[in-house]
Amino acid sequence: MSGITGNLDCEECLSSSHVANSTELHVHSTVDDDDELLRYIWREYLHPKQYEWVLIVAYIIVFFVSLIGNSLVWKNRHMRTVTNYFIVNLSFADVLVTIICLPASLVVDITETWFFGKTLCKVVPYLQTISVSVSVLTLSCIAQDRWYAICHPLMFKSTAKRARKSIVVIWVVSCIIMIPQAIVMECTSLLPELTNKTSLFTVCDEHWGAEIYPKVYHTCFFIVTYFAPLCLMVLAYIQICHKLWCQQIPGSTSVLQRKWRSMQCSAHTPGVGEPVRVRTSTVCAEIKQVRARRKTARMLMVVLFVFALCYHSN
């Protein structure tokens, strides 16, 4: 009996060791398969292709050009006028996107993966949409300021204090209306079976409770941050162009030219030297003002066109 018992014990030991070895081999096999799968995913899908290296270089160029250009706007003390307060605010919103959102966007575009965790999944898109809202509202304020200054100069007096208050209101309103964007952003994995093994193919995307909610939100977002402001700005700049280039207003070029010719004729009349010189300097100042306003209007219309084009392409 003892011999039989000993043989049974040996068989049990052998079978248990065989099971343990096979389990260990299966585990090693599974781990090796997962590692091989991850290496394959990285090699075939995530490693930058040749055209993606061009995209990386373009992102880097945009990053440094944006930082340098907007920093120059901040440092230029001569630009601290009412309109340029808004331009500095616009540049600050651009720098916010450049520093916080641009690097994350580059990584996601190349790797198709969100590596930055759940918190930044809410923070980065939130700041990005705030920047969009701030840019749009700032451009709208610039258009309104120029419209009042050129078309209705006696109705409203623009001051630096009012510009600063408007900028504060712009940021507060943008932070409030973009809160839903932070609420709905969540991290999910496209390959749930690999969630505990790797963060590859983790995406940061919107998750709404019902299908109707995203449609309503994005429609309202488009109207508030693009369509309505763009229509108002286009109307404002049409009136500004009509006032500066077409209408015969005091200070317009044709009126000033007639004044200038009359000054030149009067200059040859004896005994009227000093008053003519005073009026001539006044006319020169008016001509410079009209030219400066036209130059500013052209620049702002170019900014508006680029904004409309880039926003619409997204």
Buried (B, 14 or more C-beta within 10 A) or exposed (E): EEEEEEEEEEEEEEEEEEEEEEEEEEEEEEEEEBEEBBEEBEEEEBEEEEEBEEBBEEBEEEBEEBBEEBEEBEEEEEBEEBBBBBBBBBBBBBBBBBEBBBBBBBBBEBBBBBEBEEEBBBBBBBBBBBBBBBBBBBBBBBBBBBBBBBBEEEEEEBEEEBBEEBBEEBBEBBBEBBEBBBEBBEBBBEBEEBEEEBBBBBBBEBEBEEEEEBEEBEEEBEEBBBEEBBEBBBEBBEBBBEBBEEEEEEBBBEBBEEBBEEBEEBEEEEEEEEEBEEBBEEBEEBBEEBEEBBEBBEEBBEBBEEBBEEBEEE
